[in-house]
Amino acid sequence: MVAEGEDAPDFELQSHDGEAIRLSNYRGKWVVLYFFPKAFTSGCTRETQEFARLRNEFEIRGVTVFGISTDTVDTQKKFAEKYGVKFKLLSDHGKDVSRRYGVLRPTGTAERVTFIISPEGKIAKIIRNVKPEEHPVRVLEYLNQVTK
């Protein structure tokens, strides 16, 4: 797994709305990459709904949020539509990004881990072992400390 202080591995993934997202295009901004195991499962649904509920709080701070799972683009699209997600959900169906970030589980899904990336492209914070509904609040608490 990558470590805090290291450069965040760059990637390009397709979002649920068909847009190609390249991480390096977000240099100069804080970025939250939250990896989640599987769309439509109870924990991932609660976590994504909470990130969606707090979306304005992230935007006020100039933070871009991306949810990433190994689900297909089509599944991500259905998940975003069902729950009214307004930020980008990215499909790592090839599992390369999950592997490079060290979060790919033997089951082929990603662990529930969040990487907060600084405007310089460094991994500022890694958050793991969280309860899905509390997770977005912990991310926001950290960002409140560093984006003042």
N, C-alpha and C positions, 0 to 999 in steps of 0.2 A: 504494500500500500504506500502511496505517496504520503509525505509527512508535512506537517506545518512548517512554513518557511520555504518550501520548495516551489519551483515553478509549477503552475497548474498545467497538466498535459492538455495541449490543444486538441480539438476535435471538431468535426463537422457531422451533425446529425439532423435528420429531418424532424420537423415539429409536427404536431397533430393537425396543423392547418396547411401542411405541405411546404412550409418555408425551410430552406437550408440554413441552419444555425451554426456559425463558427464561433467558438469561444473567444478566439483572439480578436474578433470584431468588437468585443465589449471591453477592451482595455480602456482604462480611464474611468471605469465604473466598478462599483461593488457588485459581485455576482454571487447568488446562492444557487448551488447545484444540490438538489436533494434527490438522492437515489431512493427508489421505493421498489419493493418486490413485485407487486402485481396489481394492475388496475382492477377495480371492482371488488377487491377483497375489503373486509371491514376496516382493518387498520389503515390501509392505503387510502381508502375513501375518506375516513375521518381526517387523516393527515392532509390530504389534498384540499378538502373542504376548509380546513383551518387556514392553510396558506392562502386560499382564495378569499376567505373572510378578512384576512389581514393585508390583502393586496395593496390597499391604499397606504397603509403604514410603511410598507416597503418602498412604494413609489415616491412618497414624500421624502424619503432619505436617498433617493436616486439609486435604489438597489433593484437589479433585475433578478427575477426568480425563474429557475427552470426546474421542472420535475423530470426525472429520467428513470425509465424502466426498460426492461428487455421486451416489453410488449411491442406489437406491431404498430405502425402508424395508424392503421385503421382502428385498432383497439383504443389507442390513445385519443383518437378523434371522438369515438363514441363516449369514452370516459369524460372528456372535456365537455362535450355537449350535454351529457346527462346531468353534470354537476355545475354547469355554468362557469367553467374555469376560463379566466381571461388572460392568464399568463401561458407561456409555452410549455407543453408537455413534449418531451423528446423521446424518440424511439431508438433504443440501442439494441435493436433486434439481433444484430450481428455480434453483440456482446463485447466488442472491442473496447469501448470506453469503460464499461464496468470492469473489465479485466485490467486496463491500464491504471485505473484508480484503485484497484485492489479490493473491489467490493463484490466481485462475482462469486456467488455461492455454488457449491457442487450441484445444486438443483437447477442451475442455469438462470436463476433470477438474481437480482442485485440485493445486497444487504440494505437495510434502512440506515443510511449514513449521509450526512450533509457536509459539503465542503463550502466554506465561505472564502471567496477569492477576492483579494484586494485589487484596487485599481491598477496596481503594478503587475498583476497577473500571478501573484504569489498566493499560495494556500495560507490564509491567515488563521483559519480555525477549522478543525474537524470535530463534528458532533456525532457521537454514536450512542448506542444503548439508551434510546429514548422511547417514551410513550408517544404514539402517533399524534394524539390530540394536544400534547404539551410541546411537541417538537418545534412547531413554527414560532411559538412564544419564546422559547429559549434562543432561537436564531435571532429574533428581533431584539431580545435583551442584549445579546452580544453586539449586534450592529448599533444599538443605541449608545454603547460605550465607545465605539471606534469611529462613528460617523458624525460626531458633534461638531 
